[in-house]
Amino acid sequence: MEILNEILDLFLTSWAVHWQLKGSSNIAIHHELGEFYDELKDFADEYVETELTNGELVTNIFPLNPRVKEVIQDPVNTVVRQATALRKSVVLVKDPILQDWCGRLISRLTHYIFLLGTPPASAKLFSKDPSNELLNTLKKLFNDQNEFVTIFNAWLHSKKVDANIDLFFRQHQDELLEISDTILNTNKELFSLKEVFQNLSDEAKSEYNYWVNYFDAF
């Protein structure tokens, strides 16, 4: 029942944020959230039907009363936080009857956590657009993104760097700070998820591999 409540809470939050962002400049996120809550509804239906088919009592799976009471502050990040919390709960489910369902839900939650949670400057970089001047400069100055993160963070702590790199860092400090943080956070998250996805279906593994490649900008 707790899993179902978490799904319904996330469904309602995603739906509310979808409405909240309609007509704003975040039209792409508006559409992604629409697809997300549609998928969550299907997962909730499948969960209930699976449990009932296997003899569970309706009273044992009937949800509590999840609801959204007011306009959501920091709306997109709220969805990402709830989705991350739900994923942690689903990873802990050990019922063999639900393992396929859990694997698919973990995969889709991961998809939307990364899709909605990646900041704009980072998303632009990781799109690998060959016309992206910031990406092209990073490729010229550093062997790979991990070297960039190491040198950039050393520079933030007042370590001297090459004059050209120092100028580049000063000109793009805010964007580069966001990108550096995203690389560090996604590397950490992908590493923590590796073992989880190893035990899932080939389809789920392909979702994981997609994000590994996506966050490898250069």
C-alpha positions as CSV (number, residue, x, y, z in Angstrom):
1,M,0.0,0.0,0.0
2,E,2.8,2.4,0.8
3,I,4.3,2.0,-2.7
4,L,0.9,2.7,-4.3
5,N,0.5,5.8,-2.1
6,E,3.9,7.1,-3.2
7,I,3.0,6.6,-6.8
8,L,-0.3,8.4,-6.4
9,D,1.3,11.2,-4.5
10,L,3.9,11.6,-7.3
11,F,1.2,11.3,-9.9
12,L,-0.8,14.2,-8.4
13,T,2.3,16.3,-7.9
14,S,3.4,15.8,-11.5
15,W,-0.1,16.6,-12.7
16,A,-0.3,19.7,-10.6
17,V,3.1,20.9,-11.8
18,H,2.1,20.1,-15.4
19,W,-0.8,22.5,-15.0
20,Q,1.2,25.0,-13.1
21,L,3.8,25.3,-15.9
22,K,1.2,25.6,-18.7
23,G,1.7,28.7,-20.7
24,S,5.1,29.4,-19.1
25,S,8.4,29.4,-20.9
26,N,8.9,25.8,-19.7
27,I,6.7,24.3,-22.4
28,A,9.0,21.3,-23.0
29,I,9.0,20.4,-19.3
30,H,5.2,20.9,-19.3
31,H,4.9,18.2,-22.0
32,E,7.4,15.8,-20.3
33,L,5.4,16.0,-17.1
34,G,2.2,15.1,-19.0
35,E,3.9,12.0,-20.3
36,F,5.3,11.2,-16.9
37,Y,2.0,11.3,-15.0
38,D,0.3,9.2,-17.8
39,E,3.0,6.5,-17.2
40,L,2.6,6.7,-13.5
41,K,-1.2,6.1,-13.8
42,D,-0.5,3.0,-15.8
43,F,2.0,1.7,-13.3
44,A,-0.5,2.3,-10.5
45,D,-3.2,0.4,-12.4
46,E,-0.9,-2.5,-13.1
47,Y,0.2,-2.7,-9.5
48,V,-3.4,-3.0,-8.2
49,E,-4.4,-5.5,-10.9
50,T,-1.3,-7.7,-10.2
51,E,-1.9,-7.7,-6.5
52,L,-5.6,-8.5,-6.9
53,T,-4.9,-11.3,-9.4
54,N,-2.6,-12.9,-6.8
55,G,-5.2,-12.9,-4.1
56,E,-4.5,-9.7,-2.2
57,L,-7.5,-8.2,-0.5
58,V,-8.7,-4.8,-1.8
59,T,-8.6,-3.5,1.7
60,N,-4.9,-4.2,1.9
61,I,-4.0,-2.2,-1.2
62,F,-6.6,0.5,-1.2
63,P,-4.6,3.8,-1.1
64,L,-4.8,6.5,1.5
65,N,-5.7,10.0,0.6
66,P,-2.8,11.6,-1.2
67,R,-3.4,15.1,-2.3
68,V,-1.9,18.4,-3.4
69,K,-3.1,21.1,-1.1
70,E,-1.6,24.3,-2.6
71,V,0.5,25.7,-5.4
72,I,3.9,23.9,-5.3
73,Q,7.0,25.9,-4.6
74,D,10.0,24.9,-6.7
75,P,7.7,22.7,-8.7
76,V,10.1,20.7,-11.0
77,N,12.6,19.9,-8.3
78,T,9.7,18.8,-6.1
79,V,8.7,16.2,-8.7
80,V,12.3,15.1,-9.0
81,R,12.7,14.7,-5.3
82,Q,9.5,12.7,-5.0
83,A,10.4,10.5,-8.0
84,T,13.8,9.8,-6.4
85,A,12.2,8.9,-3.1
86,L,9.7,6.6,-4.9
87,R,12.6,4.9,-6.8
88,K,14.4,4.2,-3.5
89,S,11.2,2.5,-2.1
90,V,10.7,0.4,-5.3
91,V,14.3,-0.8,-5.2
92,L,13.5,-2.3,-1.7
93,V,10.4,-4.3,-3.0
94,K,11.3,-8.0,-2.9
95,D,8.0,-9.6,-4.0
96,P,9.0,-11.9,-7.0
97,I,5.6,-11.4,-8.6
98,L,6.3,-7.6,-8.8
99,Q,9.9,-7.8,-10.0
100,D,9.2,-7.1,-13.7
101,W,6.9,-4.2,-12.7
102,C,9.5,-2.9,-10.3
103,G,12.2,-3.0,-13.0
104,R,10.2,-1.1,-15.5
105,L,9.1,1.5,-12.9
106,I,12.7,2.0,-11.8
107,S,13.7,2.5,-15.4
108,R,11.0,5.0,-16.1
109,L,11.6,6.9,-12.9
110,T,15.3,7.1,-13.7
111,H,14.5,8.5,-17.1
112,Y,12.3,11.3,-15.8
113,I,14.6,12.1,-12.8
114,F,17.5,12.8,-15.2
115,L,15.3,14.4,-17.9
116,L,13.6,16.8,-15.5
117,G,16.5,17.2,-13.0
118,T,19.3,18.2,-15.4
119,P,19.8,22.0,-15.2
120,P,19.5,24.0,-18.5
121,A,23.2,24.8,-19.1
122,S,24.1,21.1,-18.4
123,A,21.3,19.8,-20.6
124,K,22.5,22.1,-23.4
125,L,26.1,20.7,-23.0
126,F,25.1,17.1,-22.8
127,S,23.0,17.4,-26.0
128,K,26.4,17.4,-27.7
129,D,25.4,20.0,-30.3
130,P,28.5,20.5,-32.4
131,S,27.7,24.2,-32.7
132,N,27.9,24.6,-28.9
133,E,30.8,26.9,-28.4
134,L,31.1,26.1,-24.7
135,L,31.4,22.4,-25.4
136,N,33.9,22.9,-28.2
137,T,36.1,25.1,-25.9
138,L,36.0,22.5,-23.2
139,K,37.1,19.8,-25.6
140,K,40.1,22.0,-26.7
141,L,41.2,22.8,-23.2
142,F,40.7,19.4,-21.4
143,N,41.2,15.7,-22.3
144,D,37.8,14.8,-20.9
145,Q,35.1,16.1,-18.6
146,N,36.6,14.5,-15.5
147,E,39.8,16.4,-16.0
148,F,37.7,19.6,-16.4
149,V,35.9,19.0,-13.1
150,T,39.2,18.3,-11.3
151,I,40.9,21.5,-12.6
152,F,37.8,23.7,-12.3
153,N,37.2,22.7,-8.6
154,A,40.9,23.3,-7.9
155,W,40.6,26.7,-9.5
156,L,37.6,27.5,-7.3
157,H,39.8,26.8,-4.3
158,S,42.4,29.4,-5.6
159,K,44.8,27.0,-7.2
160,K,46.6,28.6,-10.1
161,V,45.9,27.4,-13.7
162,D,47.0,28.2,-17.2
163,A,46.1,31.8,-18.2
164,N,43.8,30.7,-21.0
165,I,42.0,28.4,-18.7
166,D,41.7,31.0,-16.0
167,L,40.2,33.5,-18.4
168,F,37.7,30.9,-19.7
169,F,36.7,30.0,-16.1
170,R,36.2,33.6,-15.2
171,Q,34.0,34.3,-18.3
172,H,31.8,31.3,-17.8
173,Q,32.0,30.6,-14.0
174,D,28.2,30.3,-13.3
175,E,27.6,27.9,-16.2
176,L,30.7,25.9,-15.5
177,L,29.8,25.6,-11.8
178,E,26.4,24.1,-12.7
179,I,28.0,21.8,-15.3
180,S,30.7,20.6,-12.9
181,D,28.1,19.9,-10.1
182,T,25.9,18.0,-12.6
183,I,28.8,15.9,-13.7
184,L,29.8,15.1,-10.1
185,N,26.2,14.4,-9.1
186,T,25.3,12.2,-12.1
187,N,28.5,10.2,-11.9
188,K,27.7,9.5,-8.2
189,E,24.1,8.6,-9.0
190,L,24.9,6.4,-12.0
191,F,27.5,4.5,-9.9
192,S,25.0,3.9,-7.1
193,L,22.4,2.7,-9.7
194,K,24.8,0.3,-11.5
195,E,24.2,-2.7,-9.3
196,V,20.4,-2.1,-9.3
197,F,20.2,-2.1,-13.1
198,Q,22.4,-5.1,-13.4
199,N,19.6,-7.2,-12.0
200,L,16.9,-5.7,-14.3
201,S,15.7,-6.6,-17.8
202,D,17.7,-5.8,-21.0
203,E,15.3,-3.0,-21.7
204,A,16.0,-1.4,-18.4
205,K,19.7,-1.9,-18.8
206,S,19.5,-0.1,-22.2
207,E,17.9,2.9,-20.4
208,Y,20.7,2.9,-17.9
209,N,23.3,2.7,-20.7
210,Y,21.6,5.6,-22.5
211,W,22.1,7.9,-19.5
212,V,25.7,6.8,-19.0
213,N,26.4,7.8,-22.6
214,Y,24.3,10.9,-22.4
215,F,26.3,12.3,-19.4
216,D,29.6,11.6,-21.2
217,A,29.8,14.9,-23.0
218,F,33.4,14.7,-24.0
